[in-house]
Structures are given as structure tokens and as C-alpha cells.
Amino acid sequence: MRVPLPPWLAHNRRRQAIAGGAAAFLTLVITVGVLAAAGVFSGGNSQVLNGITTPEPSATAIPTPSPTPPPTEPTLLNGRLVYPDQLPDIESRLPLAIMLDNFVDARPQIGLEKADLVFEAVAEGGITRFLGIFWSDEPGLIEPVRSARVYYLDWAAGLDAIYVHWGMARSSVAAADVPSAFSRLGLRRFDGFSMGGPYFSRDPDRLGPHDGIANTTAMWELAADNGWSGPPQIEAWLFKEDEPGRARDAGATAAPTIDIGFGGPFFSDYAVTWEHDPKTNGYLRSQGGAPHVDGGSGNRIQARNVAVAVTSVRSVGDGTSHLQYQTTGSGEAVVFQDGVAIPGTWSKPDSFSRIRFFDAEGNEIAFNRGQTWIEVLSFSDPLSY
């Protein structure tokens, strides 16, 4: 049915146009109001998709993660702190005492930075060799592995370690004859001369005999199969927290640099320098005038403590250059840590005792947590700090 227009609008097209526009505007206003009430223009709480209104997800607050607690459990050999769930795995195994080559052509060593302890002494001809003690870390592959010498066996025996080597020195003099020493000490051992993969292998990129590789993962598995399990039967050293400002203490002997002339003068290929790094409170190692780096990671070798033990060293006189070190008893020593020197003594009552260090008053020295190097010098080897 057609509704007649009111008289004031019936014959006025301008008024009709205005009235039509007003009606359209009113319709728009009502539509917008309805949509607003439905939330279409509410700033993100819902949206229209293909004619269907769906609510948008509300923003949720991301919780701040709790800080990871620091490790709390000290390890037996070097006091490094680990998490409680790590300690049982570490203590289930015995340390591996691995002989490492340090001839110039054998550098850089791989995996040395992961040792708990490192002993350094002259093998022959002024050339040093390392005994790396691996326990609290899992280095995997270690190289280059070399042959055994009697005095290194004594240091390994004091740590209840499995001795890892590639061959051994033989001598007509018992003091330098490694097979005789193995029988006397009853050490458990792995020898690359008689064992193959996966325990030992050769590095094709290195010249022999500086190419021997030891696989620590495989060795620990074999040790477990043999019933050679931990924890090692040794007593822990005393440990303490770092004291980076110690050199400023009254009476302290500052030792920012340590120079050691292994087997000869300070300028030889085997001369060692340790430089205290105030940023880390560790000692950075150089040898032969160049920074000593780990060939696996490229990191500079750094020790938390450097302990120098002075002892008698002599040729055994068997027609070779084999040496005999006094490894038991006691002697002079200097321990370097926190940028200071602590003169005192070393003590190792017998082959199965752990070497320990004491200050001038006879108090046992507490070590900073982490890697310690034990530099074993003869009376003629120069030491400066």
C-alpha cells in the first residue's frame, strides 16, 4: 500500500531529497550502533570473517622464567661445582690419566682444556710431556697420546686413576723400567700399542708418532665392563672461592707473571709463561713464546692454580736419556693463585698418596675451584715470578 506524502513534502523535490538523505543517515547510525554493541569496532576483542563474528584471543601475560640455580656440589679432584643430578654419573667412573705429547710437532693438543689436573715434567732431552687427569668432564677425543714414563705412574697411582698411554719406556734399570713399575703398582691401564678402535686411533692429519687419539667415552664404557668403577679412593684437596683482589692484601707476594725454564733457559721451545688475567682471575699459559691453545676449541689454556713442585731429577745411566724423578717424600714448592705466590712445600708420603701442598707455616693450601697445573721442576730448572 502506498502511503501519501505529507502536504509540506508532496510537491517539493528538494525537501524530498533532504528527507531521504536524513533517513539513510539515520539507518547508518542505527546499523553502526548495533555492530558496535556486537563488538565489531571494539578494538580487537572480536572480528567479522565471511559474515561470522568470532572473538579474538585475549592477550596473555608471559611469565618471567625463574633464574637457573647455580651448581652446588664440589667434585673430588678439582672442586669444580656441578649440579646434584650430575654428580652420580661423575662418581660412577674412575679418572683417566692420559699421557700427552708436547713435542713441537705435536702441538696443539686437543682436549687438554677439559682436564681436571695436569702434571708437566721433562720426558727426555728437555722435552716436556703432560699427564692429563680427566674425570669431572667428558672430553671425548684426546690427542696426541704418547708413551709412559715411570714417574708419571706414581702421580696417577695417587689419584686411583686408569693409566692411558701408547707404548712405554723399557730399561735395564728398574727405576726407569715401566713394565716393572706397572707390576709393582698394579695399575689398571689402557695401552694403544695393543688396543685398537674404538679406544685408540690415528689422526690422518698428523705425522706419527704424534698422531695418537684416545676415546675417553669408549674407555669409560670398557672400564665399566671390566668392573673398574668409581668413585676414586682418594681424599679431596681443600678448596676455596676466588679472591681476585688478594694481591693488594698486606704481606701478599704479587705474582702477575710466572716464568719456568723447563730443561733449560727461558727462551727454549719448552719454556713456559703463565700470566695472571685480572678479568677471570686465572693464569693464561704460553709455551715457546706463543699462547698455548687447545686444538679442539681454540681457547687459550687457563689454570685456576699453578703449583710448582721442585724435586731431584737424575739420569738413570742405562745408555738412554731416561730420567728418574723423586716423586715421594717432600720438597720445596710455590703455589700461584689469585695473582699471588705462596711459597711452601709439597708432600707425597708414598706412591698411592695424593700430592699435597702446604704454606710456609705448614698449613695445607686451599685451591681455587677448577683446573690446576702441577709443574714439576728439577733443582736446576729456573723459576721466576
C-alpha positions in Angstrom: 0.0 0.0 0.0 1.4 3.4 -0.9 1.5 5.9 1.9 0.8 9.5 0.8 3.4 12.1 1.5 2.6 14.9 3.9 1.5 18.1 2.3 4.7 20.1 3.1 6.8 17.4 1.2 4.5 16.3 -1.6 5.4 19.0 -4.2 9.0 19.9 -3.1 11.7 17.7 -4.6 14.5 19.4 -2.6 12.7 18.7 0.6 12.2 15.1 -0.6 15.9 14.7 -1.2 16.9 16.1 2.2 14.4 13.8 3.9 15.7 10.8 2.0 19.3 11.6 3.0 18.3 12.0 6.6 16.6 8.7 6.6 19.7 7.0 5.1 21.9 8.6 7.7 19.6 7.6 10.5 19.7 4.0 9.2 23.6 4.1 9.1 23.7 5.4 12.6 21.5 2.6 13.9 23.5 -0.1 12.0 26.8 1.2 13.4 25.3 1.2 16.9 24.1 -2.4 16.5 27.5 -3.5 15.2 29.3 -1.6 18.0 27.2 -3.4 20.5 28.2 -6.7 18.9 31.8 -5.8 19.3 32.9 -5.3 15.7 34.5 -2.0 16.4 35.6 -2.7 20.0 39.3 -2.5 19.3 40.3 -6.1 18.9 38.0 -8.3 21.0 36.2 -9.8 18.0 36.3 -9.9 14.3 33.9 -10.5 11.3 35.1 -13.2 8.9 32.8 -14.0 6.0 29.9 -12.6 7.9 30.6 -14.6 11.0 31.7 -12.8 14.1 34.4 -14.6 16.1 36.1 -13.5 19.3 39.8 -12.7 19.1 42.1 -14.4 21.7 42.8 -12.2 24.7 46.5 -11.2 25.3 48.0 -13.4 28.0 51.0 -12.4 30.2 54.2 -14.4 29.6 55.5 -15.5 33.0 59.1 -14.4 33.8 61.3 -17.5 33.9 62.9 -18.3 37.2 66.7 -17.9 37.3 68.6 -21.2 37.0 70.1 -22.0 40.3 73.9 -22.3 40.4 75.6 -25.7 40.7 76.3 -26.6 44.3 78.2 -30.0 44.5 82.0 -29.9 44.5 83.9 -32.6 42.6 86.6 -34.6 44.2 89.6 -33.8 42.1 89.5 -30.1 41.4 86.5 -28.8 43.4 84.5 -27.7 40.3 80.9 -27.2 41.2 78.3 -29.4 39.4 74.6 -30.0 39.7 73.3 -32.7 42.1 72.0 -34.8 39.3 75.4 -34.7 37.5 77.5 -35.9 40.5 76.4 -39.6 40.5 77.5 -40.0 36.8 80.8 -38.5 37.5 81.5 -40.5 40.7 80.5 -43.7 38.9 83.7 -43.7 36.9 87.5 -43.6 37.7 89.8 -40.8 36.4 91.7 -41.4 33.2 95.3 -40.4 33.5 96.4 -39.8 29.9 99.9 -39.3 28.6 100.1 -36.4 26.2 102.8 -35.4 23.8 104.3 -31.9 23.9 106.9 -32.1 21.2 106.7 -29.0 18.9 105.3 -31.1 16.1 102.6 -32.5 18.4 101.0 -29.1 19.1 98.3 -28.1 19.6 96.9 -30.8 21.9 93.2 -31.5 21.7 91.0 -31.8 24.8 93.7 -30.6 27.3 91.5 -27.8 28.5 89.0 -30.3 29.9 91.4 -32.0 32.3 90.8 -31.6 36.0 94.5 -31.6 36.7 97.7 -31.6 34.5 101.2 -32.7 35.5 104.1 -31.4 33.4 107.6 -32.7 33.6 110.5 -33.4 31.2 110.4 -36.8 29.5 113.8 -36.6 27.7 116.1 -34.1 26.1 114.4 -31.1 27.8 111.1 -32.0 26.0 108.1 -31.9 28.4 105.2 -34.3 28.4 101.8 -33.9 30.1 99.8 -36.3 32.3 96.2 -35.0 32.0 93.7 -36.3 34.6 90.2 -36.4 33.1 87.3 -37.1 35.3 84.6 -34.4 36.0 84.2 -33.5 32.3 83.6 -35.7 29.3 86.1 -34.6 26.6 85.5 -37.3 24.1 88.7 -37.4 22.0 92.1 -36.6 23.4 95.3 -36.3 21.4 98.2 -36.8 20.9 98.8 -39.8 23.2 102.4 -40.9 23.9 104.3 -43.5 25.8 104.6 -44.0 29.6 107.4 -43.0 32.0 107.8 -44.3 35.5 107.4 -41.1 37.4 104.0 -40.2 35.8 102.7 -43.6 37.0 103.3 -42.5 40.6 101.2 -39.4 40.1 98.4 -41.4 38.6 98.5 -44.0 41.3 97.9 -41.3 43.9 94.6 -40.5 42.2 93.3 -44.0 41.8 93.3 -43.4 38.0 93.3 -45.7 35.0 96.6 -45.0 33.1 96.2 -44.4 29.4 99.3 -44.5 27.2 100.6 -45.6 23.8 103.7 -47.8 24.5 106.2 -47.5 27.3 109.8 -46.9 28.2 111.8 -50.1 28.9 115.1 -50.0 30.7 117.7 -52.3 32.2 117.5 -50.1 35.3 114.3 -50.8 37.4 113.9 -47.1 38.3 113.2 -46.3 34.6 111.5 -49.6 33.5 107.8 -49.0 33.0 106.8 -52.7 32.8 108.4 -53.2 36.2 106.6 -50.2 37.6 103.2 -51.4 36.4 103.8 -54.7 38.1 104.9 -53.0 41.3 101.9 -50.6 41.4 99.3 -52.9 40.0 97.8 -50.0 37.9 94.8 -50.5 35.7 95.8 -49.3 32.2 94.8 -49.0 28.5 97.7 -49.2 26.0 97.2 -48.0 22.4 100.1 -50.3 21.4 98.0 -53.3 22.0 94.4 -51.9 21.6 92.6 -50.6 18.6 89.3 -48.9 17.9 87.1 -47.6 19.3 89.5 -46.9 22.1 92.6 -45.7 20.2 93.0 -44.4 16.6 95.4 -42.4 14.5 94.8 -38.9 13.2 95.5 -38.9 9.4 96.2 -35.2 9.5 99.2 -35.5 11.9 102.6 -37.1 11.5 103.4 -40.2 13.6 104.2 -40.7 16.4 102.4 -37.5 17.3 99.0 -38.7 16.0 97.6 -41.0 18.7 94.0 -40.4 19.7 92.3 -41.7 22.9 88.5 -42.0 23.0 87.5 -41.3 26.6 83.9 -42.2 26.2 84.7 -45.7 24.9 87.3 -46.1 27.6 84.9 -45.4 30.4 82.5 -47.9 28.9 85.2 -50.5 28.7 86.3 -49.7 32.3 82.8 -50.3 33.5 82.6 -53.6 31.6 85.8 -54.6 33.5 84.4 -53.6 36.8 86.7 -50.6 37.1 84.2 -48.2 38.6 84.3 -45.2 40.9 84.3 -43.1 42.9 88.2 -43.0 43.2 89.6 -43.8 46.6 91.3 -40.5 47.3 91.0 -37.6 49.6 89.9 -34.2 48.3 92.2 -31.2 48.5 90.9 -28.1 50.4 89.1 -25.7 48.1 88.0 -22.1 48.4 86.4 -19.3 46.4 88.4 -17.0 44.2 89.9 -13.9 45.8 90.7 -11.6 42.8 91.9 -8.7 44.9 94.3 -10.7 47.0 97.5 -9.2 45.6 96.6 -5.9 47.4 96.5 -7.6 50.8 99.2 -6.7 53.3 102.0 -9.2 53.1 100.9 -10.8 49.8 103.6 -11.5 47.2 102.1 -10.4 43.9 102.8 -12.8 41.0 101.3 -11.4 37.8 103.7 -13.5 35.7 105.4 -16.8 36.2 108.4 -17.9 34.0 109.5 -21.5 34.0 112.6 -22.8 32.1 111.9 -26.5 31.6 115.0 -28.3 30.7 116.9 -25.2 30.0 116.7 -21.4 29.6 113.6 -19.3 29.4 113.8 -18.9 25.6 113.5 -22.6 24.7 110.6 -24.2 22.9 109.6 -25.7 26.3 109.9 -22.6 28.4 106.5 -21.7 30.0 105.0 -18.4 31.0 101.8 -18.0 33.0 100.2 -14.6 33.0 97.5 -13.7 35.6 94.3 -12.4 33.9 92.5 -10.0 36.3 89.3 -10.4 34.3 89.0 -14.1 35.0 91.4 -14.4 38.0 93.0 -17.3 36.1 96.5 -17.8 34.7 96.9 -17.8 30.9 99.5 -20.2 29.5 102.2 -19.7 26.9 105.0 -22.0 25.8 107.9 -21.4 23.5 106.9 -17.8 23.4 103.5 -18.4 21.9 100.0 -18.6 23.5 99.1 -22.2 24.3 95.7 -23.0 22.9 93.5 -26.1 22.8 93.4 -27.5 19.3 89.8 -28.6 19.6 88.2 -25.3 20.8 90.9 -22.8 20.0 90.6 -21.5 23.6 93.7 -20.4 25.5 94.8 -22.8 28.1 94.0 -21.3 31.5 94.6 -22.6 35.0 92.9 -21.6 38.3 96.0 -22.6 40.2 99.6 -23.3 39.2 101.6 -25.4 41.7 105.3 -25.7 41.2 107.0 -28.7 42.9 110.8 -28.8 43.0 112.4 -32.2 43.2 115.6 -34.1 42.4 115.9 -35.4 38.8 118.8 -37.5 37.5 119.7 -39.7 34.6 119.3 -43.4 35.3 122.5 -44.2 33.4 121.1 -47.0 31.2 122.6 -45.8 28.0 119.4 -43.8 27.2 118.2 -40.3 28.2 115.6 -41.8 30.6 115.2 -39.8 33.8 114.3 -40.7 37.4 112.2 -38.2 39.4 111.8 -38.2 43.2 108.0 -38.4 43.3 107.5 -39.3 47.0 108.6 -37.6 50.2 108.6 -33.8 50.2 110.3 -30.8 48.8 110.0 -27.1 48.1 107.0 -25.7 46.3 105.3 -22.5 45.3 101.5 -22.3 44.6 100.2 -19.4 42.4 96.6 -18.4 42.6 94.6 -15.1 42.7 97.7 -13.3 41.3 99.9 -14.1 44.3 102.7 -16.6 45.1 102.5 -18.8 48.2 105.9 -20.4 49.0 105.9 -23.7 50.9 106.3 -27.4 50.4 104.9 -30.4 48.6 104.3 -33.8 50.2 103.5 -37.3 48.9 104.3 -39.9 51.5 104.1 -42.9 49.1 103.1 -43.8 45.6 99.4 -44.2 46.5 99.1 -40.9 48.4 97.9 -37.8 46.6 100.4 -35.0 46.3 99.5 -32.1 48.6 100.8 -28.6 49.1 101.5 -26.6 52.3 102.4 -23.0 53.1 105.5 -21.9 55.0 103.7 -22.3 58.3 102.7 -25.9 57.5 99.0 -25.2 56.7 97.5 -27.1 53.8 96.9 -24.7 50.9 93.3 -24.4 49.7 92.9 -24.3 45.9 90.6 -22.2 43.7 88.0 -24.4 42.0 88.9 -25.5 38.5 91.9 -26.8 36.5 95.2 -26.9 38.3 98.6 -27.4 36.7 101.4 -29.1 38.7 104.7 -28.1 37.2 107.4 -30.5 38.4 110.9 -28.9 38.1 114.4 -30.1 38.9 116.7 -28.1 41.1 118.4 -26.7 38.0 115.3 -25.6 36.2 114.9 -21.8 36.5 111.7 -20.3 38.1 110.9 -16.6 38.2 107.9 -14.6 39.4 
